[in-house]
Structure formats: structure tokens, C-alpha cells
Amino acid sequence: MTRFESATEIRALPEAGRYAADLDPGYLIGTAMNGGYLMAVMQRAALAEAAHPHPVSSSYNFLRPAVAGPAEIEAVPLKSGRTVDTVRATLLQDGKPLVTGHIAAAGLESDAEPAYEAAPPELPPLDRCRPYDPRRGRVGDGFLGRVDQFYTERTWRRLRGQDPEPVPELIGYLRPSEQDGGAPADPAAFLPIAVDALPPVVTVFDSWRWAPTVELTWHMRALPAPGPLAFRATCQAVGGGWFDENVELWDVKGRLVAQSRQMARNGC
């Protein structure tokens, strides 16, 4: 079992639809748990209550920060259908709801061919990208030791404030940390973290600051093949203390496997 699989493990409680989890401190960013990690834990509980295996559309509201340690998830089926199940999941600590989500589960075919899909960005090989996150001094500390991140040289310069005309676009690769055993047996289980693992895209305009997510919706478009995911993160507007962030992920076969959009606070 990889560390990721262990960190997202849940245990069924006697009460129907209730699950226990131990939130891993390795997924902290500062003093709060990474939102993508929380979504991955909640997703396991939601899928345990669904008849279909794949979270094709998920939407989460982040109410309060979560901390490392014991937590519970309440998963309530709202609809059971022939092709789609919908489950409401709530993450709680000390009886207080911290995150709520609605997960629509369906079945995706591994060999399905898209009629059309957006092409991935042009990327150099992974070994020619910058292998760490500029928000921290070294690789291996906390969250950075859980998710390996690689940035193109242009993206790296933007994040370092070295681009004379910064554009809110980040491009590179990410994967579960090889130090922690690498990818889980089910590569799709990593997607909730992958859509929320990057530095805030507004970092290109200023040094990194706390940018808490308020709402995040993500879609699973295909079953990912094992291997690193190529990413592109963009932003459409920043102002009034708010910004949007849009992330697209492609697998090693060049297939679009996930896309997300979130609204977040800027400079809090």
C-alpha cells in the first residue's frame, strides 16, 4: 500500500453512511489540510455508497479549515440511477462540518475514444522541467513530499517573479511522490488531489500567499493511464479579493482525464 492509499483510507462505522478517517499531517499546507486531499478522502466514502465506480462530476464547498487527525465522513445517497448515482458527502471534525460535496458517480469505459478533446500543451520531457515547488525551500517538506511537481522553465520564471509580462498560466507535470511508493493501484484515485495540488495561479503576480478555496468543481473525463499527469492551470479574472483557477490534466497517452474550476480568495 502506498502512503497515498494509506492516507486516504476510510473505515465504516456502525451507523449507516458514516466513515472514519485519520487525516495525514503530510498533506498539510501551512496549518490546514490540502483541499484536494480532503476531496480524495471524501470521494472514497461517497463511492462506497454508490453502485457506479467513477466520480464523473464533483462539487465541493469548503466551510472551515481541516486539521490533521481524526475525522468523520457522512455519505448520503441522493439518487440511485441506472447510469448515474449522486451522493452528498460531508467531512466533520469535532462534530462540525468542514467540507460538503456532491459526487455524481457513473461508469467510464477504459477504451472509449473521444469524438473531440482539447490537446495537451506542448511540454518538454519531465526530466527537463524544474522538479520542485518554489513556495518552499526544498523538496520533501509536508505536502511537497507527497506530490512530485515539475514546472517548465517559463512557468518557473513566472512563479519566481522573473517574467517581465507575467501571464496566469502554469504548465508542467505532477504525480504521487515516488518516495511514498508512487501511484496508487487505481490512478484515478489521485485525480482529486491533482486538480488542487498546484500553487495558486495568481502567484505569478506576487509572492505566494494563502489563497483558500471557497468552491471547487471537477470533472473526470477519462480513466487515466499509469504515469505522470501533464497539467495546465489558467485564470480568467482577478479582483476584489477573488480569483478563479482552471486546471486541465492529461495522462501519458495524451488523453484529457480531468478538468476543474474553483473560486478562491486572493491574499487572505
C-alpha positions, 0 to 999 in steps of 0.5 A, a space after each residue: 500500500 502506498 502512503 497515498 492509499 494509506 492516507 486516504 483510507 476510510 473505515 465504516 462505522 456502525 451507523 449507516 453512511 458514516 466513515 472514519 478517517 485519520 487525516 495525514 499531517 503530510 498533506 498539510 499546507 501551512 496549518 490546514 489540510 490540502 483541499 484536494 486531499 480532503 476531496 480524495 478522502 471524501 470521494 472514497 466514502 461517497 463511492 462506497 455508497 454508490 453502485 457506479 465506480 467513477 466520480 464523473 462530476 464533483 462539487 465541493 464547498 469548503 466551510 472551515 479549515 481541516 486539521 490533521 487527525 481524526 475525522 468523520 465522513 457522512 455519505 448520503 445517497 441522493 439518487 440511485 440511477 441506472 447510469 448515474 448515482 449522486 451522493 452528498 458527502 460531508 467531512 466533520 471534525 469535532 462534530 462540525 462540518 468542514 467540507 460538503 460535496 456532491 459526487 455524481 458517480 457513473 461508469 467510464 469505459 477504459 477504451 472509449 475514444 473521444 469524438 473531440 478533446 482539447 490537446 495537451 500543451 506542448 511540454 518538454 520531457 519531465 526530466 527537463 522541467 524544474 522538479 520542485 515547488 518554489 513556495 518552499 525551500 526544498 523538496 520533501 517538506 509536508 505536502 511537497 513530499 507527497 506530490 512530485 511537481 515539475 514546472 517548465 522553465 517559463 512557468 518557473 520564471 513566472 512563479 519566481 517573479 522573473 517574467 517581465 509580462 507575467 501571464 496566469 498560466 502554469 504548465 508542467 507535470 505532477 504525480 504521487 511522490 515516488 518516495 511514498 511508493 508512487 501511484 496508487 493501484 487505481 490512478 484515478 484515485 489521485 485525480 482529486 488531489 491533482 486538480 488542487 495540488 498546484 500553487 495558486 495561479 495568481 502567484 505569478 503576480 506576487 509572492 505566494 500567499 494563502 489563497 483558500 478555496 471557497 468552491 471547487 468543481 471537477 470533472 473526470 473525463 477519462 480513466 487515466 493511464 499509469 504515469 505522470 499527469 501533464 497539467 495546465 492551470 489558467 485564470 480568467 479574472 482577478 479582483 476584489 479579493 477573488 480569483 478563479 483557477 482552471 486546471 486541465 490534466 492529461 495522462 501519458 497517452 495524451 488523453 484529457 482525464 480531468 478538468 476543474 474550476 474553483 473560486 478562491 480568495 486572493 491574499 487572505 
